[in-house]
């Protein structure tokens, strides 16, 4: 059996892990909102129309922020349609997904839902067809205490206290020709700069995110980002990155090396941020918000993403399997390893639409990707250690020889607890991994957490909801080091108590 050594040093770290990397995304798309988080009249819903089972399922995910209301939807959305008495709100045609939006769930309902689930709002403003003035008015509506038109309107709509939204996205994927109001980078930068200044003029405490490239497949990838970042550098706090991973060739070895590409994208942004900072001769830091990420490729195309002007149709309801869960774990590993630059990330999305949770009228289903997200969010805190991995490689097709293990780790300096998060990408071989912590001795280990299976295509469904489910594994401790056996195609989490 191949062997590996994972060496960790508390003095070699990328800084504190920002818990905001475990955020999510809710868009007015398909059944994400209606029949998803919001389903008035359903016996499973509370007095606000919020699905109680969805609230309970989301709490273990510990999402500090949820991004709303889009996504492509936001670029043709007027937030003023979604406030006030629900029976007076207009139904609108949604450009992005060709659905009918009833607007019965809007800004105030979202804020109440955030409170119910125990998360905070990350709001996006319309910079496609919307104006900077409207964006600033939304900040006033949400954050100003009272005494102005929009703040008093919020109060009259039943919310005396401000919503206190701290993080704002300046548009969405404006480099994409599919986006309502798509413009060249220089025009977008001008819009973002104007809107951001007005918004911070209303509330100087907010943080703003400019829209970076919608993926590294785009022809202007990095050039778009450079133009937007150079123009807005002095006034913004983050730039966004998006990626949806695909295995359209049904090549599992290649797909399980997806972490290599995720690392590369983050390195691209790290380099760009350093370049613009140097050009600007700036002491300021701008960070990365990876605010759309997931696996998405089966439920794509017009038959899956266009709604024939229906309300809440079934759209892009991806079915996730074991290999998808292992790729999701590699996203989280990369975010943790790059804690010095990645400060926020949003799993896209949360319910029904490319989501870890699927609902029907009488219940819900946990997809495979739910399990790693929950466990990482629970255990990854403190310092992000920089792992040194000495181990085998495997053949990942066009990606060449790739390390079998993809690893991240966290360290809590208060109680000395080290947690290792490791994916074995090899389809055929188990790996015996030895875990060492420099300067400290492993005194004991909790029982390990394991997600694995024989079939990379195994998935959960309503008849077999636990086809892909976590189990436990043994973590042995001897002579101050730990050892764990990682099966092929597996994710192992090991929490170690250390002394020294």
C-alpha atoms as one frame of an Amber mdcrd trajectory, in Angstrom:
protein
   0.000   0.000   0.000   1.428   3.431  -0.939   2.516   5.593   1.964   2.500
   9.345   2.510   3.712  11.733   5.169   1.846  14.944   5.925   4.023  17.318
   7.913   2.546  20.377   9.599   4.272  23.228  11.384   2.241  25.728  13.452
   4.856  28.353  12.566   4.296  27.792   8.828   0.825  29.046   8.107  -1.177
  31.257   5.754  -2.829  33.166   8.591  -6.280  32.888  10.110  -9.017  31.008
   8.286 -11.847  33.437   7.580 -15.117  31.696   8.408 -16.790  33.594   5.578
 -15.368  31.023   3.131 -18.289  28.842   4.221 -20.935  31.212   2.877 -23.702
  30.399   0.409 -25.780  31.823  -2.416 -29.531  32.162  -2.968 -30.784  33.373
  -6.333 -34.253  33.876  -7.764 -33.793  30.913 -10.085 -35.885  27.792 -10.519
 -37.048  26.425  -7.184 -34.322  27.989  -5.083 -36.600  30.583  -3.464 -40.150
  29.446  -4.211 -40.664  25.764  -3.261 -37.181  25.957  -1.746 -36.560  28.259
   1.201 -40.005  29.878   0.880 -43.163  27.830   0.525 -46.216  29.497   2.118
 -49.096  27.140   2.722 -46.907  24.069   3.022 -47.429  22.234   6.346 -43.644
  22.159   6.712 -43.428  25.971   6.571 -43.594  28.382   9.487 -45.806  31.453
   9.870 -43.470  33.431   7.572 -43.631  30.824   4.816 -40.078  29.614   5.498
 -39.523  25.876   5.191 -38.675  24.718   8.719 -36.903  21.590   7.473 -34.680
  23.692   5.211 -33.820  25.998   8.113 -32.867  22.988  10.237 -30.814  21.448
   7.429 -28.911  24.678   6.837 -27.947  25.425  10.428 -25.217  22.740  10.548
 -23.703  24.340   7.424 -22.835  27.361   9.609 -22.988  29.784   6.686 -21.916
  33.217   7.980 -23.245  34.956   4.843 -25.684  34.179   2.052 -25.409  36.131
  -1.200 -28.696  37.402  -2.694 -30.640  37.937  -5.036 -28.266  36.886  -7.849
 -26.498  35.941  -9.927 -27.718  36.648 -13.420 -31.126  37.485 -11.999 -29.885
  40.663 -10.329 -28.833  42.359 -13.582 -32.427  43.006 -14.615 -33.962  43.213
 -11.124 -35.522  46.268  -9.533 -35.351  45.737  -5.783 -38.252  48.159  -5.322
 -40.575  45.542  -6.876 -39.906  43.275  -3.880 -40.856  45.513  -0.947 -44.146
  46.630   0.596 -47.422  44.677   0.806 -46.930  41.441  -1.097 -50.335  41.583
  -2.773 -49.381  44.881  -4.410 -46.061  43.757  -5.822 -45.807  43.412  -9.596
 -45.025  40.169 -11.342 -42.115  40.611 -13.769 -40.546  38.701 -16.639 -37.049
  37.583 -15.669 -34.581  38.099 -18.513 -31.933  35.735 -17.160 -33.894  32.509
 -16.770 -37.072  33.264 -18.761 -39.324  32.770 -15.773 -42.068  34.844 -14.161
 -41.003  36.460 -10.901 -43.941  37.158  -8.544 -41.807  39.261  -6.158 -43.619
  37.884  -3.109 -40.198  37.136  -1.619 -38.005  40.231  -1.598 -35.485  42.168
   0.462 -37.340  42.172   3.791 -38.349  38.515   3.518 -34.743  37.618   2.786
 -33.540  39.534   5.831 -36.083  37.747   8.023 -35.026  34.416   6.546 -31.371
  35.196   7.322 -32.305  35.816  10.938 -34.258  32.542  11.071 -31.367  30.470
   9.686 -28.672  32.312  11.662 -26.756  33.867   8.779 -26.032  37.391   7.533
 -26.976  38.949   4.185 -24.529  39.625   1.352 -26.465  41.777  -1.095 -25.830
  42.230  -4.809 -26.887  45.378  -6.649 -28.004  45.685 -10.261 -25.249  47.281
 -12.349 -26.495  45.741 -15.589 -29.740  47.630 -16.201 -29.767  49.448 -12.864
 -28.264  52.762 -11.827 -25.818  53.793  -9.133 -28.535  55.911  -7.521 -30.820
  52.902  -7.106 -27.969  50.906  -5.539 -27.344  53.666  -3.013 -31.072  53.848
  -2.267 -31.043  50.131  -1.465 -28.228  50.734   1.027 -30.296  53.532   2.538
 -33.333  51.253   2.742 -31.340  48.486   4.407 -28.876  50.320   6.637 -29.971
  53.882   7.435 -31.615  54.105  10.865 -34.492  56.510  10.157 -35.472  59.986
   9.081 -35.017  59.585   5.313 -37.456  58.462   2.645 -36.086  54.954   2.138
 -35.260  54.220   5.769 -38.696  55.370   6.872 -40.274  53.239   4.159 -38.442
  50.211   5.576 -39.798  51.086   8.999 -43.329  51.387   7.627 -42.827  47.982
   6.005 -42.385  46.462   9.448 -38.639  46.677  10.110 -37.887  49.445  12.581
 -34.260  48.389  12.997 -31.817  48.592  10.087 -30.913  45.353   8.342 -27.247
  46.332   8.728 -25.967  44.685   5.537 -22.183  44.817   5.662 -21.088  43.194
   2.367 -22.238  44.294  -1.111 -21.529  42.871  -4.576 -21.237  45.520  -7.305
 -23.079  43.658 -10.044 -22.575  40.128 -11.300 -20.512  38.579 -14.127 -20.586
  41.760 -16.170 -17.938  40.308 -18.513 -20.485  37.751 -19.752 -22.418  38.399
 -23.001 -25.346  36.516 -21.397 -25.614  39.182 -18.705 -28.317  41.838 -18.946
 -26.488  45.125 -19.451 -23.164  43.479 -20.344 -20.484  46.094 -21.096 -16.711
  46.178 -21.637 -14.464  46.177 -18.592 -13.777  49.918 -18.657 -17.490  50.732
 -18.696 -18.203  48.281 -15.900 -15.360  49.741 -13.823 -16.887  53.201 -14.203
 -20.297  51.910 -13.096 -18.829  50.048 -10.143 -16.775  53.026  -9.025 -19.755
  55.366  -9.163 -22.110  52.975  -7.402 -19.580  51.989  -4.752 -18.832  55.589
  -3.833 -22.508  56.470  -3.533 -23.179  53.362  -1.475 -20.289  54.014   0.907
 -21.434  57.620   1.066 -24.677  56.362   2.584 -22.915  53.879   4.880 -19.110
  54.157   5.133 -18.915  50.909   7.145 -19.849  48.595   4.274 -17.449  46.467
   2.220 -17.789  46.142  -1.556 -16.875  43.450  -4.086 -16.229  44.201  -7.761
 -17.209  41.597 -10.341 -14.169  39.784 -11.680 -14.182  37.393 -14.617 -16.972
  34.839 -14.629 -14.394  32.104 -15.198 -10.927  31.400 -16.510 -12.504  30.152
 -19.759 -13.461  33.716 -20.669 -11.410  35.353 -23.460 -10.654  38.424 -21.326
  -9.865  36.498 -18.151  -7.417  38.487 -16.003  -7.398  41.401 -18.442 -10.993
  42.232 -17.504 -10.040  41.846 -13.861  -6.972  44.059 -14.231  -8.909  46.893
 -15.865 -11.702  46.768 -13.277  -9.309  46.435 -10.354  -6.952  49.228 -11.385
  -9.833  51.669 -11.799 -11.601  50.807  -8.528  -8.641  49.828  -6.326  -8.830
  52.728  -3.882 -12.517  52.223  -3.113 -13.217  48.477  -3.162 -12.388  45.701
  -0.740 -12.660  42.470  -2.772 -12.742  41.128  -6.294 -14.910  38.131  -7.142
 -13.934  34.850  -8.799 -16.366  32.243 -10.140 -15.899  28.626 -11.204 -18.203
  25.719 -11.956 -16.346  22.432 -12.338 -17.322  19.961 -15.070 -16.701  16.348
 -15.968 -18.350  16.300 -19.362 -15.954  13.641 -20.681 -16.807  11.277 -17.814
 -13.108  11.077 -16.959 -12.972  10.510 -13.210  -9.152  10.522 -12.799  -8.969
  13.862 -14.636 -11.924  15.305 -12.742 -10.552  14.331  -9.336  -7.501  16.485
 -10.074  -9.749  19.565 -10.242  -8.008  20.982  -7.174  -4.971  21.699  -9.362
  -7.047  24.108 -11.463  -8.689  25.716  -8.433  -5.240  26.420  -6.986  -4.140
  27.884 -10.307  -7.075  30.312 -10.420  -6.394  31.523  -6.905  -2.726  31.964
  -7.797  -3.763  34.017 -10.843  -5.693  36.374  -8.582  -2.925  36.470  -5.999
  -0.528  37.596  -8.732  -2.970  40.154 -10.123  -3.664  41.654  -6.705   0.064
  41.980  -6.076   0.624  43.527  -9.495  -2.088  46.173  -9.151  -0.989  46.957
  -5.612   2.551  47.533  -6.895   1.388  49.645  -9.855  -0.704  51.741  -7.491
   2.170  51.978  -5.014  -0.509  51.226  -2.477  -0.322  50.045   1.106  -3.909
  48.837   0.854  -4.879  45.175   0.465  -7.732  43.931  -1.709  -8.790  40.325
  -1.221 -10.544  37.558  -3.149 -14.212  36.658  -2.790 -14.796  33.315  -4.534
 -18.492  33.996  -4.443 -19.768  31.389  -6.897 -18.355  27.894  -6.930 -19.618
  24.347  -7.271 -19.839  21.406  -9.667 -22.308  22.069 -12.499 -22.398  20.504
 -15.947 -25.187  17.924 -16.309 -28.142  20.267 -15.893 -27.013  22.883 -18.404
 -28.338  24.217 -21.700 -31.660  25.671 -22.747 -33.733  22.682 -21.608 -32.404
  23.028 -18.081 -31.923  26.785 -17.656 -34.866  28.410 -19.451 -38.216  28.419
 -17.750 -40.768  29.085 -20.536 -42.015  31.998 -18.404 -43.310  29.713 -15.658
 -43.079  30.563 -11.967 -40.501  28.493 -10.051 -39.976  25.765 -12.675 -37.529
  22.916 -12.125 -34.272  24.383 -13.459 -30.641  23.237 -13.170 -31.361  20.727
 -10.406 -28.027  18.936 -10.571 -27.726  15.432  -9.078 -24.459  15.142  -7.141
 -22.392  11.992  -6.716 -19.318  10.833  -4.818 -16.751  12.328  -7.193 -18.559
  15.680  -7.020 -18.317  15.618  -3.222 -14.564  15.005  -3.462 -14.210  17.982
  -5.818 -16.212  20.158  -3.417 -13.771  19.136  -0.684 -10.878  20.255  -2.905
 -12.438  23.706  -3.302 -12.569  23.980   0.478  -8.999  22.698   0.816  -7.793
  25.351  -1.611  -9.667  28.142   0.175  -8.130  27.051   3.483  -4.591  26.760
   2.088  -4.921  30.242   0.588  -6.401  31.878   3.671  -4.175  34.932   3.238
  -5.961  35.939   0.012  -9.349  34.118   0.013 -11.523  35.822   2.599 -14.999
  34.899   1.346 -16.513  32.147  -0.758 -20.119  31.250  -1.579 -21.291  27.759
  -2.447 -23.683  28.192  -5.362 -26.360  27.455  -4.487 -28.085  26.168  -1.350
 -31.517  24.679  -2.140 -32.760  22.809  -5.253 -30.679  24.740  -7.806 -27.161
  23.184  -8.074 -27.572  22.609  -4.372 -26.661  20.341  -1.447 -30.329  20.208
  -0.392 -33.273  19.130  -2.558 -36.875  19.600  -1.483 -40.219  18.192  -2.405
 -43.501  19.105  -0.767 -43.214  16.509   1.998 -39.510  16.584   2.828 -35.926
  17.106   1.760 -32.919  15.153   0.561 -29.248  15.660   1.381 -27.020  15.389
  -1.679 -23.468  14.058  -1.482 -21.903  17.537  -1.411 -23.788  18.463   1.766
 -21.652  16.211   3.940 -18.130  17.617   3.359 -19.381  21.195   3.564 -20.986
  20.621   6.967 -17.931  18.908   8.420 -15.423  21.452   7.120 -17.531  24.338
   8.413 -17.578  22.707  11.826 -13.872  21.907  12.130 -11.864  24.411  10.032
 -10.916  27.329  12.268  -7.838  29.018  13.644  -4.632  29.127  11.602  -4.377
  27.660   8.111  -1.307  25.441   8.261   0.815  24.950   5.147   1.018  21.174
   4.644   4.143  19.512   3.296   3.000  16.303   1.632   5.438  13.571   0.644
   3.442  10.889  -1.101   2.487   9.075  -4.282   1.163  10.483  -7.530  -1.420
   9.102  -9.927  -2.161   9.595 -13.607  -4.868  12.214 -14.148  -5.144  12.003
 -17.922  -4.525  15.322 -19.662  -3.554  16.819 -16.308  -0.563  14.498 -16.139
   0.915  13.101 -12.937  -0.855  14.655  -9.968  -0.299  14.134  -6.217  -2.716
  11.514  -4.937  -3.442  13.527  -1.807  -4.975  17.007  -1.689  -4.536  18.343
   1.839  -5.326  21.328   4.017  -5.078  21.730   7.776  -6.102  24.032  10.596
  -4.557  24.660  13.990  -6.174  26.083  17.108  -3.422  27.649  19.163  -5.608
  27.827  22.272  -6.152  24.103  22.792  -3.451  22.749  20.455  -5.944  20.953
  18.221  -4.846  20.247  14.660  -7.360  19.113  12.043  -6.281  17.558   8.764
  -8.564  17.562   5.710  -7.327  15.151   3.031  -8.705  13.834  -0.266  -7.249
  10.686  -1.803  -7.814  11.278  -5.528  -6.443   7.895  -6.614  -9.204   5.597
  -7.890  -7.291   2.352  -7.288  -4.958   2.659  -4.319  -5.378   3.233  -0.626
  -2.764   5.451   0.998  -1.429   5.097   4.531  -0.858   8.672   5.692   1.377
   9.560   8.629   0.498  12.905  10.256   3.276  14.838  12.003   3.157  18.216
  13.755   6.545  19.929  14.067   7.407  20.922  17.632   4.389  19.151  19.061
   3.476  15.594  19.931   0.157  14.043  18.934  -1.294  12.799  22.215  -4.621
  11.477  21.000  -6.975  11.626  18.034 -10.705  11.702  17.645 -12.243   8.997
  15.529 -11.747   9.990  11.926 -14.512  11.119   9.560 -14.672   9.338   6.200
 -16.561   9.792   2.933 -15.848   7.143   0.309 -17.323   4.456  -1.936 -16.574
   2.049  -4.746 -18.521   3.903  -7.436 -17.622   7.522  -8.297 -21.124   7.921
  -9.777 -22.937   6.824  -6.617 -25.489   9.400  -5.522 -28.366   9.872  -3.113
 -31.988   9.839  -4.195 -35.392   9.687  -2.538 -35.377   5.878  -2.520 -31.788
   5.575  -1.287 -30.959   8.779   0.619 -27.786   7.375   2.219 -25.982   5.924
  -0.789 -23.255   8.515  -0.199 -23.007   9.191   3.519 -20.201   9.735   6.015
 -18.732   7.009   8.192 -15.960   6.795  10.757 -12.417   5.514  10.441  -9.622
   4.766  12.859  -6.821   7.240  13.490  -3.953   5.521  15.292  -1.529   7.411
  17.548   1.925   6.113  18.427   5.184   7.815  19.416   3.734  11.290  18.977
   2.469  10.872  15.406  -0.863   9.794  13.938  -1.605   7.429  11.119  -4.732
   6.902   9.028  -5.538   4.686   6.061  -7.250   6.571   3.237  -9.228   4.343
   0.852  -9.305   5.097  -2.879 -11.603   7.995  -3.791 -11.994   9.196  -0.237
 -12.135  12.222   1.994 -10.720  11.828   5.499 -10.862  14.381   8.310  -8.696
  13.765  11.363  -8.674  15.948  14.483  -5.557  15.587  16.622  -4.841  16.737
  20.151  -1.234  17.892  20.426   1.069  18.877  23.257   4.472  20.485  23.416
